[in-house]
Amino acid sequence: QLQAEAMGTFQSSSSPEAPVNTRLKLLYQEAVTLLSAQNSCSTENEASLGRLWQLVMNAVSEMSKPLFQGFLRAIHNQQGPLVDLYATALVPQLSKCRPSLYKTMHEEFVAKSYSTNPNIDNFPLDTLIPDLAFCFGYSCEELGRDTSVTGLSSCEEFDVFRPTMAGYIPQTEVGNVAAADLDVYQIQILASLNSNIFAELLYMNGANIAKYRDPGTNDPLDYVSLHDIAISGERSSAQPYFDIYVDYHNEKDYGDKVVRQALGGSSKWAASQQVAAIVGTTAAYQILFLEAITKLKIAVQECREADPVIG
């Protein structure tokens, strides 16, 4: 509540409650309803487990917002002990995203104390905030409107669903594609730690590939999973590559089968590092490669339909 007041993230002047608190209560209420259902989280009602997983992912994201806001405010106000406290809680969570981002933030804000770090004034935090926001799945609108706080001005135009890629600013929602590598990376981490149950939950139900949500709404984010992508009927649009893929493997869902067998312990790969390698490689070079071809084919077709001159 305090962070929302300071950062100006209330949805309206008449709203007495921080959006984070509102969303967390709604997530809790949906989880209670879900768990109250008959045979919840059992083999007879497997969908409830997947939905509960997505609610937890939403809650983790929401609960980290006040930490992020407090971290930025503490830096702005030069409150060294608070910066150290928030960094200790926030920075380790960045390990789920780009390794270089985590390493940079860890070296400057965890390995060193803010108050005694001689180089901290030259650290370009403002240039990293868009990447930090994307890692947690935030839009800058959700993070805060107070542009006087360090770095937020550089994040004003950032859209988590339309991130700039290689200098190109997409005109349509591309969040489903832009965050897919995070699912692969996190599944690899979990598998390498022999946490295959959680790796499979992430593979089956998603954690980063968020479906678009209108700004200001309190509806939980729904996620597209790598499993959804691996068995999608859209893949038949990726001709002739999809037919080549099916003919070669004699199985249209070969990538999905390999990943699920590896995580389920029924493949020839037994060591955790082997499982992590086969799951990551299959997801990246079979599931996502075919998805990229599919999306390109669909985009070209839609362009031709919109403007026949292009074709």
Disulfide bonds with the S-S distance in Angstrom:
Cys97-Cys135 2.00
Cys140-Cys155 1.91
